[in-house]
């Protein structure tokens, strides 16, 4: 117990959320999806250039980044959008809050439990693919692959935090699911198009520095930059690398920004939930 927060209560709620996902085989399904896609991309990612087979960790990560940006945010948002509003509609939230547990403990317990399930599936899925590829990788390549997997976990937690925020703010599950899908469309599909459209409309009047800072408003772009700037060959595969200053590409800075994207939506959710 620290202050008015009981870590034991948080642990119990998190464990329930986690084991619920284990029992309904959600973790197993997502793990298999990640593992299969990772192996397919590793061996067939360069098929459009007429080459089949493992082409190196840099080419593999470049291809996996595009996959993860689409899949992980969607899975995270689907996983968390009904964490609170679903319990409210079923009537179980009032029963839970009638027990000696605070709203902060409920919210943190649900977030940590769902994060554990999402992190386990991400680590197990991409980790199992890494084990299969390990005999072809040196220590440096394994380090970059582990960094890629860790950054995917952080991005998933950022979008899961948004999902929990939506679940608190929404009045029913239908609105929560709609808002979750809208967030996915905005951050994964629309955000970069809006930035590029702004550059075109301004006729280059917007400086590259402004463009670079705007990219940091999207956790999916932070994930992309983290992996683009980790290896030279990957940087050459993205035109983005030519306009993004290396000073902003510091892994520690980007990691802290990703943590901000995890904490900030949770803060909004707690404010509303209280």
Secondary structure, DSSP 4 states (H G I P E B T S, - for coil): -BTTB-HHHHHHHHHHHHHHHHHTTHHHHHHHHHHHHHHHHHHHTTGGGT--S---HHHHHHHHHHHHHHHHHHHHHHHHTTTTHHHHHHTHHHHHHTSS--HHHHHHHHHHHHHHHHHHHHHHHHHHHHHHHGGG--HHHHHHHHHHHHHHHHHHHHHHHHHHHHHHH-SSHHHHHHHHHHHHIIIIIIHHHHHHHHHHHTTT-S-HHHHHHHHTT-HHHHHHHHHHTTSHHHHHT-GGGGTS-GGGG-HHHHHHHHHHHHHHHHHHHHHHH-
